[in-house]
């Protein structure tokens, strides 16, 4: 768990916007796949296509670069198609990470026991 950050976003999708959102996400995923320290980056959608989750897992040093460089060119269009309902962050983010995630209403959960492989 040390040196990794996991983010779980819950999104509300605008009525009828899923096809455009799906196409945009395909582009974001392609760009994110090139980041060597992004460990997992998965989008899921509800059956009615009105809500989605993103589960992202990074080595701690990679998250700021993802937000600033990879996601930034897509942010305006992304936020026109989806509203961030919640963001839960797992791990031990530093001040730079919190600066990027706080505007999304991040709730930070501190690990206290367990393991990851």
C-alpha positions in Angstrom: 0.0 0.0 0.0 2.9 2.3 0.7 3.9 4.3 -2.4 0.6 3.7 -4.1 -2.5 5.8 -4.5 -5.9 4.4 -5.5 -8.7 6.7 -6.5 -12.3 5.7 -6.9 -14.5 8.3 -8.8 -18.3 8.1 -9.0 -19.6 10.1 -12.0 -23.1 11.2 -13.1 -23.5 11.1 -16.8 -25.7 13.5 -18.7 -28.8 12.1 -20.4 -27.8 10.6 -23.7 -24.1 11.5 -23.3 -22.7 8.1 -22.8 -21.8 7.5 -26.5 -19.7 10.7 -26.5 -18.3 9.9 -23.1 -17.3 6.3 -24.1 -15.5 7.7 -27.2 -13.6 10.3 -25.1 -12.7 7.7 -22.5 -11.2 5.5 -25.2 -8.8 8.3 -26.0 -8.0 9.0 -22.4 -7.4 5.3 -21.7 -5.0 5.1 -24.7 -3.0 8.1 -23.4 -3.0 6.8 -19.9 -1.8 3.3 -21.0 1.5 4.9 -22.0 2.2 6.0 -18.4 4.5 3.4 -16.9 3.6 4.0 -13.3 -0.2 3.9 -13.8 -0.9 0.4 -12.4 -4.7 0.2 -13.1 -7.1 2.5 -14.9 -10.6 1.0 -15.3 -14.0 2.6 -16.2 -17.3 0.9 -15.5 -20.8 2.1 -16.3 -24.3 1.3 -14.9 -26.8 -0.6 -17.0 -28.8 2.6 -17.6 -25.6 4.5 -18.6 -26.3 7.3 -16.2 -23.5 6.7 -13.7 -19.9 5.5 -14.0 -17.0 4.6 -11.8 -13.3 5.0 -12.4 -10.8 3.0 -10.4 -7.3 4.3 -10.8 -4.2 3.0 -9.1 -0.8 4.8 -9.4 2.6 4.7 -7.9 2.5 7.8 -5.8 4.9 9.8 -8.0 2.8 9.2 -11.1 -0.5 10.7 -10.2 0.5 14.4 -10.5 1.9 13.8 -14.0 -1.3 12.0 -15.0 -3.5 14.9 -13.9 -1.3 17.7 -15.2 -0.1 16.1 -18.5 -2.3 13.2 -19.6 -5.7 14.1 -18.3 -5.5 17.9 -18.7 -6.1 18.1 -22.5 -9.3 16.1 -22.0 -10.6 17.7 -18.8 -12.9 20.3 -20.3 -14.7 17.9 -22.5 -14.8 15.2 -19.8 -16.4 17.6 -17.3 -19.0 18.7 -20.0 -20.2 15.0 -20.2 -19.8 13.9 -16.6 -20.2 15.3 -13.2 -18.0 14.0 -10.4 -20.3 12.9 -7.6 -17.6 11.6 -5.3 -13.9 10.8 -5.1 -12.4 8.5 -2.5 -8.6 8.3 -2.3 -6.8 5.4 -0.6 -3.2 5.6 0.3 -0.9 8.4 1.7 -1.1 11.3 -0.8 1.4 14.1 -0.4 0.5 17.8 -0.7 1.0 17.9 -4.5 -1.5 15.1 -5.0 -4.0 16.7 -2.6 -3.7 20.0 -4.5 -4.8 18.2 -7.7 -7.5 16.1 -6.1 -9.1 18.5 -3.6 -11.0 20.4 -6.3 -12.8 17.1 -7.1 -14.1 16.9 -3.5 -11.7 14.2 -2.5 -12.2 12.2 0.7 -9.0 10.7 2.0 -8.9 7.3 3.6 -5.8 6.4 5.6 -4.7 2.8 5.5 -4.2 1.2 8.9 -4.0 -2.6 8.2 -4.0 -5.0 5.3 -1.9 -5.8 2.3 -1.7 -5.6 -1.5 0.2 -7.9 -3.9 
